[in-house]
Amino acid sequence: MALWRNIILSLVATISVVGWGRAQQSDYARYANFLNEQDKLNRRMEMGVNVGASFLNTTPSVDVVSLSPKVGVRAALEMSLVWEKKYALQMEVGYQSNKADVELGARKLKLRSNIVEVPLIFSYRGLRPVRLGVGVVLSPIASGRYDAEAERLEFGQLRQTVGYVADVGVRLTQHLLLDARFVGSFGEVANYFEGAEFTSRSWSIGISVGYMF
């Protein structure tokens, strides 16, 4: 009887150890699956920064006022939500600064623009490494100012609050992205320069290099 009792106790102990091991393996498997799912989720999110050159063209509605724009700079933070590896919803917060010479008769002054923009772009990425995007751009700040003698005067808005954007990008490496963009306006805005009141329409183009984390 003692022998059978020892055998039974040994079997019970073995079954307990095996069951505990399987439970541990199940816990480890669940934890590994959780980490894998989190890793997949993280890969669906892209974040980065980009900086480059921009050109803002403004066309007044009157012939007496002319603008000669110059190349400026643009920088932005961006975040993209990617799904199916082909589609993405991209949002940015960017700042653009440009200069231009404004002439009215013999009067020639320097115009400075300050634009804060929030593009929302739907991007198609099925043509690797090329990605195509279209969307809208919100410009809560798009003001122009010029210096006349010792005063800084308001030129008015340079862009409507809501515009549209078209974008083409090329993924150079895992982290580097080359991007070209066109931003347009749906209508005109009111401007003022040295006593002249008029409307104008603007568009901008830019090229930038981005770094994706």
C-alpha positions as CSV (number, residue, x, y, z in Angstrom):
1,M,0.0,0.0,0.0
2,A,2.8,2.4,0.8
3,L,4.3,1.8,-2.7
4,W,1.0,2.6,-4.4
5,R,0.5,5.6,-2.2
6,N,3.9,6.9,-3.2
7,I,3.1,6.3,-6.9
8,I,-0.2,8.1,-6.7
9,L,1.4,11.1,-4.8
10,S,4.1,11.3,-7.5
11,L,1.6,11.3,-10.3
12,V,-0.4,14.0,-8.6
13,A,2.7,16.1,-8.1
14,T,3.7,15.6,-11.7
15,I,0.3,16.6,-13.0
16,S,0.3,19.7,-10.8
17,V,3.7,20.8,-12.1
18,V,2.7,20.2,-15.7
19,G,-0.6,22.1,-15.2
20,W,1.3,25.0,-13.6
21,G,3.8,25.1,-16.4
22,R,1.1,25.1,-19.0
23,A,-0.7,27.9,-17.1
24,Q,2.5,29.9,-17.1
25,Q,3.1,29.2,-20.8
26,S,-0.5,30.4,-21.5
27,D,0.1,33.6,-19.5
28,Y,3.4,34.2,-21.4
29,A,1.6,33.5,-24.7
30,R,-1.1,36.0,-23.9
31,Y,1.4,38.6,-22.9
32,A,3.4,38.0,-26.1
33,N,0.3,38.4,-28.2
34,F,-0.5,41.6,-26.3
35,L,3.0,43.0,-27.1
36,N,2.6,42.0,-30.8
37,E,-0.7,43.7,-31.0
38,Q,0.7,46.8,-29.4
39,D,3.6,46.7,-31.8
40,K,1.3,46.5,-34.8
41,L,-0.7,49.4,-33.4
42,N,2.4,51.5,-33.0
43,R,3.4,50.7,-36.6
44,R,0.1,52.1,-37.8
45,M,1.0,55.5,-36.4
46,E,3.6,57.7,-38.0
47,M,5.1,60.9,-36.6
48,G,7.7,63.2,-37.9
49,V,8.9,66.7,-38.8
50,N,9.6,68.4,-42.1
51,V,11.2,71.6,-43.2
52,G,11.7,73.2,-46.6
53,A,11.2,76.1,-49.0
54,S,7.9,77.7,-49.9
55,F,6.8,80.2,-52.6
56,L,3.6,82.3,-51.9
57,N,2.1,84.0,-54.9
58,T,-0.5,86.7,-54.3
59,T,-2.4,88.4,-57.2
60,P,-4.2,91.7,-56.5
61,S,-7.4,92.5,-58.3
62,V,-6.2,96.0,-59.2
63,D,-3.4,96.9,-61.7
64,V,-2.0,99.7,-59.6
65,V,-0.7,97.3,-56.9
66,S,1.9,94.7,-57.8
67,L,3.7,92.1,-55.7
68,S,7.0,90.4,-56.4
69,P,7.1,87.4,-54.1
70,K,10.3,85.7,-52.8
71,V,11.1,82.2,-51.6
72,G,10.4,81.6,-47.9
73,V,10.5,78.8,-45.4
74,R,8.1,76.3,-44.0
75,A,8.3,73.8,-41.1
76,A,5.7,71.4,-39.7
77,L,5.0,68.6,-37.3
78,E,3.0,65.8,-38.8
79,M,1.2,62.7,-37.6
80,S,-0.4,60.0,-39.8
81,L,-2.9,57.2,-39.1
82,V,-2.1,54.3,-41.6
83,W,-4.4,51.4,-42.4
84,E,-4.1,48.5,-44.9
85,K,-0.6,49.8,-45.7
86,K,-2.1,51.8,-48.6
87,Y,-4.1,54.5,-47.0
88,A,-3.4,57.2,-44.4
89,L,-5.0,60.2,-42.8
90,Q,-2.4,62.8,-42.3
91,M,-2.6,65.9,-40.1
92,E,0.0,68.6,-39.7
93,V,0.6,71.8,-37.8
94,G,2.9,74.0,-39.9
95,Y,4.3,77.5,-40.0
96,Q,5.2,79.4,-43.2
97,S,7.0,82.7,-43.6
98,N,7.4,84.6,-46.8
99,K,8.5,88.0,-48.1
100,A,7.5,90.1,-51.1
101,D,8.1,93.5,-52.6
102,V,4.8,95.5,-52.9
103,E,4.6,98.5,-55.2
104,L,2.0,101.2,-55.6
105,G,3.3,103.9,-58.0
106,A,6.6,105.0,-56.8
107,R,6.0,103.5,-53.4
108,K,7.8,100.2,-52.8
109,L,7.8,98.4,-49.4
110,K,8.5,95.0,-47.9
111,L,5.6,92.7,-47.1
112,R,6.1,89.9,-44.6
113,S,3.6,87.1,-44.2
114,N,3.0,84.8,-41.3
115,I,0.9,81.7,-41.9
116,V,-0.1,79.0,-39.4
117,E,-1.8,76.2,-41.2
118,V,-3.3,72.8,-40.3
119,P,-3.6,70.5,-43.3
120,L,-5.8,67.4,-43.2
121,I,-4.7,65.1,-46.0
122,F,-6.0,61.8,-47.3
123,S,-3.0,59.9,-48.6
124,Y,-2.8,56.9,-51.0
125,R,0.4,54.9,-50.6
126,G,-0.2,51.9,-52.8
127,L,2.4,53.1,-55.4
128,R,5.5,52.6,-53.3
129,P,7.7,54.5,-52.8
130,V,5.4,57.3,-54.2
131,R,2.4,58.6,-52.1
132,L,-0.3,60.9,-53.3
133,G,-2.5,63.1,-51.2
134,V,-5.4,65.5,-51.4
135,G,-7.3,67.4,-48.7
136,V,-8.2,70.6,-47.0
137,V,-6.0,73.1,-45.1
138,L,-7.1,75.4,-42.3
139,S,-5.3,78.6,-41.9
140,P,-6.3,80.3,-38.6
141,I,-3.5,82.8,-39.0
142,A,-2.5,84.1,-42.5
143,S,-1.7,87.7,-42.1
144,G,0.5,90.1,-44.0
145,R,2.2,93.2,-42.7
146,Y,4.5,95.8,-44.1
147,D,6.8,98.5,-42.6
148,A,6.2,102.1,-43.6
149,E,8.7,104.5,-42.1
150,A,8.5,103.7,-38.3
151,E,5.1,101.9,-38.5
152,R,4.1,98.3,-39.1
153,L,0.8,98.3,-41.0
154,E,-1.7,95.6,-41.7
155,F,-1.9,94.3,-45.3
156,G,-4.8,92.0,-44.4
157,Q,-5.3,88.3,-44.9
158,L,-3.2,86.4,-47.5
159,R,-5.2,83.2,-47.5
160,Q,-8.8,82.2,-46.8
161,T,-9.4,80.3,-43.6
162,V,-10.2,77.1,-45.5
163,G,-8.3,76.1,-48.7
164,Y,-7.3,72.9,-50.5
165,V,-4.1,71.0,-50.8
166,A,-2.5,68.5,-53.2
167,D,0.6,66.6,-52.2
168,V,3.1,64.2,-53.8
169,G,5.7,62.5,-51.6
170,V,8.6,60.0,-52.3
171,R,9.9,57.8,-49.5
172,L,13.7,57.9,-49.9
173,T,14.6,55.7,-46.9
174,Q,12.9,54.2,-43.9
175,H,13.0,57.7,-42.2
176,L,13.5,60.2,-45.0
177,L,10.6,61.6,-47.1
178,L,10.8,64.1,-50.0
179,D,7.6,66.1,-50.4
180,A,6.1,68.5,-52.9
181,R,2.9,70.4,-52.3
182,F,0.4,72.9,-53.8
183,V,-2.0,74.9,-51.6
184,G,-4.8,76.9,-53.2
185,S,-7.7,79.2,-52.1
186,F,-11.3,78.9,-52.9
187,G,-11.8,82.6,-53.2
188,E,-10.4,86.1,-52.6
189,V,-9.5,88.0,-49.5
190,A,-9.6,91.8,-48.7
191,N,-6.3,93.7,-48.6
192,Y,-5.1,97.3,-47.9
193,F,-1.9,99.0,-49.0
194,E,-1.1,102.7,-48.7
195,G,-4.7,103.8,-49.0
196,A,-5.7,101.4,-51.7
197,E,-8.4,98.8,-51.0
198,F,-8.6,95.7,-53.1
199,T,-9.0,91.9,-53.1
200,S,-6.4,89.3,-53.9
201,R,-6.1,85.5,-54.5
202,S,-3.1,83.5,-53.5
203,W,-1.6,80.1,-53.9
204,S,1.6,78.5,-52.7
205,I,4.0,75.7,-53.6
206,G,6.6,74.1,-51.5
207,I,9.2,71.3,-51.3
208,S,10.4,69.9,-48.1
209,V,12.4,67.0,-46.6
210,G,10.8,65.1,-43.7
211,Y,12.1,62.8,-41.0
212,M,9.8,60.1,-39.8
213,F,10.4,58.6,-36.4
